[in-house]
Amino acid sequence: MKYNILNILFFIFATALFVGCQEDYEDTEVESPSYDDDSAVRFVDDNSTDVLLNNSTLSFSLTVIRDNESDALEVPIVVVTNENSVFDIPGSVSFAAGEDSVSITISMADTATYDVAYALELEFDDEYYSNPYKSEYPTYSGEVTLLNVCALDNGMTDFEGSWTGYDHFIEDLGYSYVSEVVAYDATDEGVTISGLNNGFITAYWGETIIDGGTCVLTIDENFGIVEIEDQYLFTTDYNGASYVYNVYGSGTWDNCGDNLSIYIEYDLYNETSGYELPSYYYSDNTDHFILEVVVSASSITSFNEKSSKVEIKLPDFKR
C-alpha cells in the first residue's frame, strides 16, 4: 500500500510540473528585419576602396543604387569615419523619379598630406531604406590617398630619350652599373625601353644577350606610377647553353624637379632554370634590382656619389 501511495504522489507531482511548464512557455513568432521593398538603397560592389587622387583632381565618385525607381527619393548619408575631416561629403543622396542609379561626389581638401591613406566610412542606416538580404550593402569603407604629381610637359613623349643614372645591384654596398636604358615609341599604351639590366647580366653575371633586349612599360600619367608587367626581356648564352629571362616590376615617375626622374624596382626570372635574380642569391643585401634615372639629362650629377663598379666575387653557381 505504501508503494502505491508513493506512485500516486509522484504522478501528481509530475503532472503539476508539466502543466506549470506549459503555462510558462509561450510560442512566439519573431519577425524578420523590416525593410522597404521599394527602396533597398545601397553602394555598388565595384566602388573603389583604394582611391588615388592628385593635386589637379581632388574628388571622386561613388555609385549608389536602389531597387524601385518609380518615385523620387532622398536618403540621408551617415558619416561613420572622416579621418582628420579632410573629406567634403554630401548630406544625402537624391534619386529623381525613374532613376535607379546615381553618383555622389566626395571631395578631398587640398590641405591633406601627400602619400597618406585617409579612412572614409559611410552608410545608410535607416531600416526603411536598407535591405539586409541584398548582395550589396548600405555601407562604404575605403581609403583615399593624395599624390603629389606634376604634369608632364609634353605628354608621354617626355619619356623618350636616354635614361641617365644607375641600374643598381646591392645598393647598400655601393655596387651599381651605369644605366644603358633608352626609351622610345612612347604612346598612351606604354613606352618601349632597351638596355635594362645590361650591366649586370653581361659584365657581372657573365652571360651574353643573344636575343630580345626590349620591354614595354605602362605609364600612369595621372598618378606617377610605372608598371613592368611580367614579360619576356632577353635570351642569353652561357658556355653554349641558352637561358630565357622574363622581367617584372613597378615604380614611380616624378616631374616636379629639373628633370623627369624615374625609380623602378624590378626582378628577373630565369624561365629556363627556374630562379629569380637578384633575391635568390643575394637576399641578405637586396630584394630587387633598382633603376634610378633621369630622362635626357646631360649629366648624372644626381647620382655622382655612387661608384660605377665595385668588384664583388661571383658566388659559385652551376647554371
Stockholm file with secondary structure:
# STOCKHOLM 1.0

chainA/1-319         MKYNILNILFFIFATALFVGCQEDYEDTEVESPSYDDDSAVRFVDDNSTDVLLNNSTLSFSLTVIRDNESDALEVPIVVVTNENSVFDIPGSVSFAAGEDSVSITISMADTATYDVAYALELEFDDEYYSNPYKSEYPTYSGEVTLLNVCALDNGMTDFEGSWTGYDHFIEDLGYSYVSEVVAYDATDEGVTISGLNNGFITAYWGETIIDGGTCVLTIDENFGIVEIEDQYLFTTDYNGASYVYNVYGSGTWDNCGDNLSIYIEYDLYNETSGYELPSYYYSDNTDHFILEVVVSASSITSFNEKSSKVEIKLPDFKR
#=GR chainA/1-319 SS CHHHHHHHHHHHHHHHHHHHHHHHCCCCCCCCCCCCTTTCCEECTTSCSEEEEETTBCEEEEEEECSCCSSCEEEECEEEEEGGGCEECCSEEEECTTCSEEEEEEEECTTSCTTCEEEEEEECCCTTTCCTTSSSBSEEEEEEEEECCCCCSSGGGGGCEEEEEEEESSGGGTCEEECCCEEEEEETTEEEEECTTHIIIIIISCCEEEEECEEEEEEETTTTEEEEEEEEEEEEEETTEEEEEEEEEEEEEECSSSSCEEEEEEEEEETTTTEEETHHHHTTTCSSEEEEEEESCSCCGGGTTSCSCCCCCCCCCCC
#=GC SS_cons         CHHHHHHHHHHHHHHHHHHHHHHHCCCCCCCCCCCCTTTCCEECTTSCSEEEEETTBCEEEEEEECSCCSSCEEEECEEEEEGGGCEECCSEEEECTTCSEEEEEEEECTTSCTTCEEEEEEECCCTTTCCTTSSSBSEEEEEEEEECCCCCSSGGGGGCEEEEEEEESSGGGTCEEECCCEEEEEETTEEEEECTTHIIIIIISCCEEEEECEEEEEEETTTTEEEEEEEEEEEEEETTEEEEEEEEEEEEEECSSSSCEEEEEEEEEETTTTEEETHHHHTTTCSSEEEEEEESCSCCGGGTTSCSCCCCCCCCCCC
//
